[in-house]
């Protein structure tokens, strides 16, 4: 189930990129205006953009890194659409990694929390609350992934620090002072089982919207 969980996150990442592109083309076909298309996408995903940028800012503040101007105005750079940004001061490799990954951690936590509460409280049905829940699931799941700029230095961080430790672990080497409890904890299996089921919801939503956009564009 753990492997399936991470596979779902990877698929969701790919779908989120395809979804933004599909919606942009769909809105452009309907309104014949790139400016209107960009602003519609920005408005739809605004709650997710706010969560994304504030996650960067809060993590930077927590790590004592300077935070500058925040923008929630969409900007189109060539083929790339930037929904928001926040200025963060230059820092070391480790803090830069955690600042970059903050929106993903926050977004995934909120996503699973919303889905857990929705199912446990049985609020799913043909009602307004279900519509609100589905909207936030859709928005958060498609804005929680960090951009290339956000993850500058992440590859170096992984290769220098994380990869060697993981290799040693799978080779059976246990490093004193490092707790492997989180990896080896059997009780986490329930979390992954639940998460795999919950993540199917945004996967289905994204797939449905992408198919709708493609079918509409072919007409």
Secondary structure, 3 states (H helix, E strand, C coil): CHHHHHHHHHHHHHHHHHHHHHHHHHHHHHHCCHHHHHHHHHHHCHHHHHHHHHHHHHHHHHCCCCEEEEECCCEEECCEEECCEEEECCCCHHHHHHHHHHHHHHHHHHHHHHHHHHHHCCCCCCCHHHHHHHHHHHHHHCCCCCCCCCCCCHHHHHHHHHHHHHHHHHCCCCCCCCCCHHHHCCCHHHHHHHHHHHHHHHHHHHHHHHHHHHHHHHC
